[in-house]
């Protein structure tokens, strides 16, 4: 049941490649999903203009004016539009293939006159899902492709509009790419904070009476942490590649800023690893508590069975119904006036003696000193 819930929680529609295996990149196609919508920023230190062109042809006049151009594409449903943009900005066919196949992990590929960067951001709303962000960095331009409308780049847009902001002071495409990558990485912080709060709630439940679906919630939490780890870990490798491999499209100033992004990825990975260990500890503590509780129950049942064992023997012994008239050895106490009270007394003494012995041995008390079977907190 828990596995089915996990599959339902993390199932997502994907844009899948329809071309046959071995087909050239030019044959890549996409399914009928969100159509492309274009958003363009043209900016330098002195000004910033925002456009919403209807066609790629409207983007051409914006190039070559000495300003940095950022083209943001929301939706990957119009392959002709994507191909027109690829032709306009010189995007390699292999990069186009990776753009429309959105299962890519974070990476960076260098082509002639172009850097293709893949990042993954957390979707701003809904359950925990990551979305591929494809960045095509060139000389004086940056083209980004998103699967659906809605992203975590509102702060970047605000900086572009503000005169004297960081991006207006550094109006280059590589600095803009750095800010988008930084925003994508920072989108994981609220997610990890939420996971940490849920983990704290599970730890608090351990001190009381855990809910029936406690272990299922632990498995859900571990699964989300695994997804977060898979998404964050490649970011570190991608940023490290940008720091390590020299490329004329990435300036030394931008590499200095990227060190901060690298530190963020390391910090996030440390958080994820710590939370995963804590989650495993919570699961182990819960299983230990369940095992201890089961042991206490088995101990009580063992005490009851042990007490009734001699009593059952006595009752079965006198239930054999030997005829006392045939022989004087055939249970003469059956005819004794005080035979029945005597047997009951013997059985009571045996039961009381065994209870006293078990109490002295500590079998009738719990670890906190209370009598076994007494009132429990939260029960």
C-alpha positions, 0 to 999 in steps of 0.5 A, a space after each residue: 500500500 505504501 509503495 503504491 502511494 509513493 508511486 502515485 505521489 511522485 508520478 509525473 507526466 514526461 515529454 518523451 522522445 518519439 524517435 526510434 533508437 539510433 535515429 539522428 538528433 534532427 528526428 527528435 519530436 515532442 508530445 502535445 504538451 504546453 505550447 511555447 511562450 516567449 519572454 525576452 529581456 534586453 538589458 545593459 547597465 542603463 536600461 532593461 526592456 521586456 518583450 513578449 514576442 509572438 514569433 521567433 522572427 520578432 527576436 532577431 532585431 534584438 540581437 546585435 544591438 550591444 545589449 545582453 538578450 535573455 530569451 525565456 521559453 515556457 513550454 516545450 510543445 512547439 518543436 518548430 519554435 524550438 528549432 527556429 530558436 536553435 537555428 537563430 542562436 546556433 544551438 547544437 542538435 544534441 543540445 536540442 535533443 537534451 532540451 526536449 528530453 527533460 529527464 536529464 540530470 544537471 550537467 554542462 556541455 561545451 559546443 562551438 560558441 555555446 555552453 549548454 547547461 542543465 539545472 533542476 529547480 523545485 517547482 514553486 507549487 504543488 508536491 515535491 517535483 523538480 523541473 528541468 531548466 535548460 540554459 544555452 549560454 552564448 556571446 551576449 545572449 542566454 536562452 532558457 527552456 522550461 517545461 511549464 509556466 511558473 519558475 523561481 526566477 522572479 527575483 532575477 526579473 526584479 533585479 533586471 528591472 532595478 537600476 543599479 542592481 547586481 545584474 545591471 552592474 554586471 550586464 553579461 550573459 554569463 552573470 545572468 546564467 549564474 543568477 539563474 543557476 543560483 536561484 535553481 539551487 536555492 529553491 531546494 532550501 524551503 524544501 529541505 526546511 519542510 522535510 526537516 519540520 516533518 522529521 522533527 514531528 516524527 521524532 516528537 511522536 516517538 516520545 508519545 504514541 506514534 500514529 498508525 501510519 508512522 512507518 509509512 510517513 517515514 518511508 515517504 520522507 525517506 523517498 522524498 529525501 532520496 529524490 532531493 539527493 538525486 536532484 542536488 548532487 549533480 548540481 555540484 558536479 555541474 558547478 564544479 565543471 564550470 569552475 574547473 574548465 576554462 571557457 571564454 563564455 564564462 569570465 573569471 568574475 562569474 567563476 568567483 560568484 559560482 564558488 558561492 553556488 558550489 558552497 550552497 550545493 555542498 551545504 544542501 547535500 550535507 543537509 540531505 545526508 544528515 536528514 537521511 541519517 536522522 530518518 533512518 535513526 527514527 525508523 530504527 528507534 520506532 522498530 526498537 520501540 515496537 520490538 520492546 513493546 512486543 517483548 513486554 506483551 510476550 513476557 506477560 503472556 509467558 507469566 500467565 502461561 507459567 502460572 496456569 501450567 501447574 494449575 492446569 496439571 492439578 485440574 487435569 490430574 483430578 479430572 481422571 475420574 478413577 473409581 474410588 470404590 474399586 481401590 483405596 489408591 484411586 484418589 481417596 481425597 475425592 471422598 474427603 470432606 475438605 478435598 475440594 477446598 484443599 485443592 483450591 487452596 493449594 492452587 491459590 498458594 502456588 499461583 500466589 507464590 509464583 506471582 511473588 517470585 516473578 515480581 521479585 525477579 522484575 518480570 511484572 514491572 516495566 523499564 520505568 518501574 510501573 507495574 506491567 499492564 498499568 495505564 500507559 501514556 497515550 494509550 
